[in-house]
């Protein structure tokens, strides 16, 4: 009797894993195709099956960010920021979620975003766009010298980043409306 019950449990776990894998794979594919609403649906279902899978959390939070559901992204990512502190994409997405809409962001959200992007860079100094995003936030805060510092870091990570180069050059021009 115990053997049959154990086998049923193992079969059920295997089926759940297969369902999770299919949902995660398809949701990620939809995210890459730009079908974010469908990606959210699939990734939410995958996350319900395995709420400990960091890549599901990263992809689902990314889909939430793209659909402007910033608070949902934060709710998913904050626990992972403690358990996966070395995962740069957890911090990158958390930074984007904290910032939300950059035009509407208050200083407190901007500072939270900066701290998260700095954690992304601590986890991986070559994290794409983290230094650039920090530079943009400091520009928005009116801290030009600090913005230029971070834009230089962005160019160190990616010398071909024309957006960082262009913004840094504009910020360094004397007497211009930046």
C-alpha positions as CSV (number, residue, x, y, z in Angstrom):
1,X,0.0,0.0,0.0
2,X,2.7,2.5,0.9
3,X,4.6,1.7,-2.3
4,X,1.6,2.5,-4.4
5,X,1.0,5.8,-2.6
6,X,4.6,6.8,-3.0
7,X,4.6,5.9,-6.7
8,X,1.4,8.1,-7.1
9,X,3.1,10.9,-5.4
10,X,6.2,10.6,-7.6
11,X,4.0,10.4,-10.7
12,X,2.1,13.5,-9.6
13,X,5.3,15.4,-8.9
14,X,6.6,14.4,-12.4
15,X,3.4,15.7,-14.0
16,X,3.6,18.9,-12.1
17,X,7.3,19.4,-13.2
18,X,6.3,18.7,-16.8
19,X,3.5,21.2,-16.7
20,X,5.8,23.8,-15.1
21,X,8.5,23.2,-17.7
22,X,6.0,23.6,-20.6
23,X,4.4,26.8,-19.1
24,X,7.8,28.3,-18.3
25,X,9.2,27.6,-21.7
26,X,6.1,28.9,-23.6
27,X,5.8,32.0,-21.3
28,X,9.4,32.8,-21.9
29,X,8.9,32.4,-25.6
30,X,5.9,34.7,-25.6
31,X,8.0,37.3,-23.6
32,X,10.7,37.1,-26.2
33,X,8.2,37.6,-29.0
34,X,6.8,40.7,-27.3
35,X,3.4,39.0,-26.4
36,X,3.6,40.2,-22.8
37,X,-0.1,39.7,-21.9
38,X,0.1,36.1,-22.9
39,X,3.5,35.7,-21.3
40,X,2.1,37.0,-18.0
41,X,-0.7,34.4,-18.1
42,X,1.6,31.5,-18.7
43,X,4.4,32.6,-16.4
44,X,1.8,33.3,-13.6
45,X,0.7,29.7,-13.9
46,X,4.3,28.4,-13.9
47,X,5.0,30.6,-10.8
48,X,2.0,29.1,-9.0
49,X,3.4,25.6,-9.7
50,X,6.9,26.5,-8.5
51,X,7.3,29.8,-6.7
52,X,11.0,29.1,-5.9
53,X,12.2,29.1,-9.5
54,X,14.3,32.2,-9.8
55,X,14.2,32.4,-13.6
56,X,10.4,32.2,-13.5
57,X,10.4,35.1,-11.1
58,X,12.8,37.1,-13.3
59,X,10.7,36.5,-16.4
60,X,7.4,37.1,-14.8
61,X,8.6,40.3,-13.1
62,X,10.0,41.4,-16.5
63,X,6.5,40.8,-18.1
64,X,4.9,42.7,-15.2
65,X,7.3,45.6,-15.7
66,X,6.5,45.7,-19.4
67,X,2.8,45.8,-18.6
68,X,3.4,48.5,-15.9
69,X,2.4,46.3,-13.0
70,X,5.4,47.5,-11.0
71,X,4.1,46.6,-7.5
72,X,3.5,43.0,-8.6
73,X,7.0,42.8,-9.9
74,X,8.4,44.1,-6.6
75,X,6.3,41.6,-4.6
76,X,7.8,38.7,-6.5
77,X,11.4,40.0,-6.6
78,X,12.0,41.3,-3.1
79,X,12.1,37.8,-1.5
80,X,14.4,36.6,-4.3
81,X,16.8,39.6,-3.7
82,X,17.6,38.0,-0.3
83,X,17.7,34.4,-1.4
84,X,19.5,35.1,-4.7
85,X,21.6,38.1,-3.9
86,X,24.1,37.2,-6.5
87,X,21.6,37.1,-9.4
88,X,22.1,40.3,-11.4
89,X,18.8,40.0,-13.2
90,X,16.8,39.9,-10.0
91,X,18.4,43.2,-9.1
92,X,18.1,44.7,-12.6
93,X,14.4,44.0,-12.7
94,X,13.9,45.1,-9.1
95,X,15.6,48.4,-10.1
96,X,13.3,48.8,-13.0
97,X,10.2,47.9,-10.9
98,X,11.2,50.4,-8.1
99,X,11.7,53.1,-10.7
100,X,8.4,52.4,-12.4
101,X,7.6,55.2,-14.9
102,X,10.7,57.4,-14.8
103,X,8.7,60.5,-15.5
104,X,6.5,59.9,-12.5
105,X,9.1,58.5,-10.1
106,X,9.7,60.3,-6.9
107,X,13.1,60.6,-5.3
108,X,12.5,57.7,-2.9
109,X,11.8,55.4,-5.8
110,X,14.8,56.7,-7.8
111,X,17.1,56.0,-4.8
112,X,15.6,52.5,-4.4
113,X,16.2,51.9,-8.1
114,X,19.8,53.2,-7.9
115,X,20.5,50.8,-4.9
116,X,19.1,47.8,-6.8
117,X,21.0,48.6,-10.0
118,X,24.2,49.0,-7.9
119,X,23.5,45.5,-6.5
120,X,23.1,44.2,-10.0
121,X,26.5,45.6,-10.8
122,X,28.0,44.1,-7.6
123,X,26.7,40.7,-8.8
124,X,28.0,41.2,-12.3
125,X,30.0,44.3,-13.2
126,X,29.0,43.8,-16.9
127,X,25.3,43.8,-16.2
128,X,23.7,45.3,-19.3
129,X,22.2,48.8,-18.9
130,X,22.6,49.0,-15.1
131,X,25.2,51.7,-15.0
132,X,23.4,53.6,-17.8
133,X,20.1,53.4,-15.9
134,X,21.9,54.8,-12.8
135,X,23.3,57.6,-14.9
136,X,19.8,58.4,-16.2
137,X,18.4,58.6,-12.7
138,X,21.2,60.9,-11.5
139,X,20.6,63.1,-14.5
140,X,16.9,63.3,-13.6
141,X,17.9,64.1,-10.0
142,X,20.0,67.0,-11.3
143,X,23.3,65.4,-10.1
144,X,25.2,65.9,-13.4
145,X,28.7,64.9,-12.1
146,X,27.4,61.7,-10.7
147,X,25.4,61.0,-13.8
148,X,28.6,61.4,-15.9
149,X,30.5,59.1,-13.6
150,X,27.9,56.3,-14.2
151,X,27.7,57.0,-17.9
152,X,31.5,56.5,-18.1
153,X,31.0,53.2,-16.2
154,X,28.4,52.2,-18.8
155,X,30.9,52.9,-21.6
156,X,33.5,50.9,-19.8
157,X,31.1,47.9,-19.8
158,X,30.0,48.6,-23.4
159,X,32.2,51.0,-25.4
160,X,29.6,50.8,-28.3
161,X,26.8,52.2,-26.2
162,X,25.9,55.3,-28.3
163,X,23.1,56.4,-26.0
164,X,25.5,56.5,-23.0
165,X,28.1,58.3,-25.0
166,X,25.6,60.9,-26.4
167,X,24.1,61.6,-23.1
168,X,27.5,61.9,-21.4
169,X,28.7,64.3,-24.1
170,X,25.5,66.5,-23.7
171,X,25.9,66.6,-19.9
172,X,29.5,67.6,-20.2
173,X,28.8,70.5,-22.7
174,X,29.1,73.8,-20.9
175,X,26.0,76.1,-20.7
176,X,23.6,73.8,-22.5
177,X,20.1,72.9,-21.6
178,X,20.5,69.2,-20.8
